Amino acid sequence: MPRIRLPLLLYSYIATELLAPFFASFLILYGVFFLVRLIPLLDVVLGLGIGFADFIRLFSYIFPHMLLYVIPMASMTGVIIAFTRLTNDREILAFKACGISLRQMLPAVIMVAGSISLLTGFFSIHLIPAGEVAMRQLMFQLAKEKIDKGIKEKQFTEALGDLVVYVDSIDDKENWHGVYVSDMRNRVQPIITMAREGHMVAEVNKMLVTIVLRNGTLHSTDGLDNQIIHFKRYQLQIPLRPPTKIDGDDVTVLDRGSMTQAQLQAAGHDPHLTPKRRIRYLSEFHHRLVLPVGCFILSLLGMPLGLQARPGKRAIGIPIGLSMFVLYYIIYTVAQVLVENQVIPLVLGMWSPNIIFSILTLYIFYRTEKERSILPKPLADMLARLHERCITPVTRRITASVRQLLSRRKKNKKDRLEKGQTSTELLIHANSLSMVYHLPGCEHYECENCTIQFINVKVAEQAGFKPCRFCKKRISTQLESADS
């Protein structure tokens, strides 16, 4: 049996051509996503007083979630750019002249796209849930540290919202002595608690801080009634409510996005939950598998789209690719909503975008391999006629309206300049001895002999007055700019 030799040189060359634009696209897209995500993130940073080290930790937990959308877009864009360059430089033509078909180039694209999709799957299945759990714990820790820093000896502390705490002294073991607490939660008049000793306990899993007081009294007032309760041990539970919403998402809530695949599958088959809740857990389970596969499909779709370029013609692969990317996520979002509302079956609905785009990719690749246009000629002609009948007239009307508006504004500006009207609506001063007038802003505007005033240049010139040499240059300059 003859030994099959793979064209490793060809594969390595194509892979190199793919990776360079992929990394460039990744950096650009990640920078855009970073800036969009940074603005709401600053509210949390400022609200909790986060230092640089904790900011890096917080951002590293958000990092995998952004990559779930950045990597597929960068992968598809990288493939399109690579094959657009190969086409414009006639390297694809050289490959075909050497007997290398598109199918022989395809394995290199599959290997690169597969590697990137596996990386996306790793982020989706493992890093994103772990990052959300770690972010929740970090937020709690930062909120607790803010409270700890706010509670100082012989100072009233308002870091706990409607609770005001005063501590007379704090020992080396963080135990409080001489504690005063004013509790205004859901009350008109506060509950005053005084205790000899106390300390604070934090429960990370429940996002709860508990103040434990010992040997004290509780004073409660309701109108004219007053109640005093003596206690040996008393607990105040305080749910933390730090500013932890980033772009509308509460990062301190442990939801289905923080669960592992095994936990999601177990919750999806839990008979104690309602069918709608079970569907939501199972849709999240499939969500983490669908998007990496979608990344693979979109990357393969980028190959025939990049080959649509021609030397001397505009590259249409990138705008078509971005449109396809947006269309994919629109279909995916609609399908997920229909699945969670139990309109369509779970598996069919969640995987329908990948099924649709797999068929679309095979179709476009087949037509590109046969050196045909993406759309059949009858369909392309129909769309061209539709564009000519519906879109082109609207575009022409909008363009004509804009030009007419600009022309009208230019004409009005010219008329105002000819009449000598200024933005401040000041009058024109004229000298009756020299028969010269001065516009507002002229150095001779306030001269002693300027005893006559005109409303505009036209009236002044009809009366026999002429502009001074400074105003004459100014008027001619303004008229020239209006004509241009």
HELIX and SHEET records of a PDB file:
HELIX    1   1 LEU A    8  LEU A   48  1                                  41    
HELIX    2   2 PHE A   52  ASN A   88  1                                  37    
HELIX    3   3 GLU A   91  ALA A   97  1                                   7    
HELIX    4   4 LEU A  102  PHE A  122  1                                  21    
HELIX    5   5 PHE A  123  LEU A  127  3                                   5    
HELIX    6   6 ILE A  128  GLY A  150  1                                  23    
HELIX    7   7 ARG A  256  SER A  258  5                                   3    
HELIX    8   8 GLN A  261  GLY A  268  1                                   8    
HELIX    9   9 PRO A  275  GLY A  306  1                                  32    
HELIX   10  10 GLY A  317  GLU A  340  1                                  24    
HELIX   11  11 LEU A  346  GLU A  369  1                                  24    
HELIX   12  12 LYS A  377  LEU A  386  1                                  10    
HELIX   13  13 HIS A  387  ILE A  391  3                                   5    
HELIX   14  14 THR A  392  LYS A  419  1                                  28    
HELIX   15  15 VAL A  457  GLN A  462  1                                   6    
HELIX   16  16 ARG A  469  ASP A  483  1                                  15    
SHEET    1   A 6 PHE A 156  LEU A 160  0                                        
SHEET    2   A 6 LEU A 163  ILE A 170 -1                                        
SHEET    3   A 6 TRP A 176  ASP A 183 -1                                        
SHEET    4   A 6 ILE A 191  GLU A 203 -1                                        
SHEET    5   A 6 LEU A 208  ASP A 222 -1                                        
SHEET    6   A 6 ASP A 225  PRO A 239 -1                                        
SHEET    1   B 2 LYS A 245  ILE A 246  0                                        
SHEET    2   B 2 ASP A 249  ASP A 250 -1                                        
SHEET    1   C 4 ILE A 452  PHE A 454  0                                        
SHEET    2   C 4 ILE A 428  ASN A 431 -1                                        
SHEET    3   C 4 VAL A 436  HIS A 438 -1                                        
SHEET    4   C 4 LYS A 466  PRO A 467  1                                        
END                                                                             
